[in-house]
């Protein structure tokens, strides 16, 4: 597994909470199990794991928000703190007919901590390989989902095609409305 792919865990975790709508998709052990299973992670989960994941989610949100607004040093400081809190060790693995590759082996006591260690390491790899400024927050109001911009020209502004389309349609309608109002004002004059 490519280490950078672990960063998806951080993105998926942060996006379990919508700050605009105050929708929280991580309130129960079942919610946590669904999140972890989508990422190929498994293990015994408890209510303490749910709380740990929610706390991690808040810290990861700080990283994305500050990186998106240009506060790279603060984002790195928070991420470094998480890397210290959730240590991991790499291990060479070969399975399912794949070539030798690195996996992250957690030395942590809980399923949530194992998820956290991999998510933080993946985010650190992406931040150092692509740049901390590649951690973004969707610009399509009211969406506040996060993403990692892996585009070649550093141009990603939205978390998904759906949000990009919605923002473009809204901008188009606003321009048409403005043009119609300008046309009405000039014909009235």
N, C-alpha and C positions, 0 to 999 in steps of 0.2 A: 504494500500500500504506500502510495506517495504521502509523505508526511504533511504536505500542504493540504491534502484532502481532509485531514482532521479538522481544519478550520470550519468546514461546513457545520460541525457540531456546535460551534460557537454561534454561528448565524442562526441555525434552527432554534437554539435555546433562547437567544435574545428575542426572536420573533414569536415566542409563545405569549408575549404580552404586547398588547396594542395600547400605548399610552394615551392616544387620542380618544379611543372608545372605551378605555378602561376594561378591555376584554382580556381575561387571563385564562390561557389554555394549559396552565400548569398549577393545578390546585390539589390534585389527588394523586395517589400512587398509580392509579390507572392512567392518568395523563402522563406521568413520568415514564411509565412502561411504554406507552405509545410513542413518545419522543425517542426514547432509547432504541426501541425496536426499528424505527425508521432509519436509524444510523448504524444498524447492525450490532448494537451493543445490547448486552443482556446481563442479567444478574438479579439478585434478590434486592428488592426495593422496600424501603420503609418510609414512614412519614418524615423521619429525619433526613432521608435522601431528598425528598421533595423540598424541604426547607433549604437544604444546602444548595440544590439546583436553583432555587429562586434567588438566593443570596448571590450566587455566582452570576446569574442572569443580570442582576442589577449592576454588578461590577463590569460585566462585559458591555452593557449598554453605555456605561460611562466611557469605556474605551472607544466604542464606535462614535458616540456623540462628540467627544473631544477631538478625535482624529478627523471627523468630518468638518468640524469648525476650525481646524488649523492648530489645535492644541496637541501637537505630536508628543511633546515631552511629557505632558500629563498622561496621555494615553499609554506611552511606553512605561511610565512609572507604575501605573495600575497593573499593566500586563506583567511587568517584572515581579510585582508583588504576588500575583496569582501563580506565576511559574515557581516561585519559591514556596508558596503554600501547597501546590500540587506537583510534587516532583515526579519525574518519570525516568525511565532508562530505555535506551534503544536496544533492540534485539534483532539480529538477522533471522529472517524466516523465509521458508520456501514451502509453498503448499498449493494444492489444486493445480499442479502443472505450471506454476508461475516461476519466473526467475527469482534468484535471491533478492530480497528487498528488506527494508527496515519496517519493523512494527514498534509501537511504543508499548512497553510493558510497565504497567503501573505498580508502584509499591505502596498502594494506599489502602486504607481500611474499608472503604465503602464503594458501592456501585456508583454513587453520585461523584465521589472523589475521582474514581477512575475515568468517568466521562469528562469531568472537569480537567484532569491532567491532559488528556488527549486534545480536548478543545482548545485549551490555552497554548499547548505546544504547536498545534496546527496554525493558530492565529499568529503566533510568534514567527513561524516560518514564513507565512504569507506577508506579514508586516516587514520582515527583513529582506525577503526576496523581491517583493513588488514595491514596497514602500508603505509606511503607515498611513499616508494620504490615500491609499487605495481602499481603506475601510470607510464605507459610506452609509448614509441614511437616505432613504428614498425621498425625493423632492416632490413627489406627487401628493399634494395635500388631499386628504388628511393622513395618508399613510406615513408611518414612521418605522417601517421594517428596515432592517439593515442588510447590507450586502458587501461582498468583496469584489472590487472592480478588477477583473482580469483582462479587460479589453486592451488591445495593443496601443490604442491612442489615448488611454486614460479618460475616456469620455462618458463612462456610465454614470447616469444620474438617478436611475430608478431601480427598484428591487426586482421588477418583473416586466414582461412585455405588456401585461394588463395595465399596470400603472403608467407605463410610458404612453400607451395608446390613450388612456383616460386623460392624462395631462396634455397631450397633443390636441385632442379633440376640444378640451376646455379652452386651450389657447386659441385655437382656430375660431371657436364660437365667440370668444372675447374680441378677437380682431374684427370679425364680421359685424358684431354689434357696434364696435367703435366706428367702423367705416360707415355703417348705416346712420349712426348719430351724427357723424361729421357731414355726411351727404345731406341729411335733413336740415342741419344747421346752415349749410351753405346755400341750399335752395330757399330757405326762409329769409335769407339776407338779401 
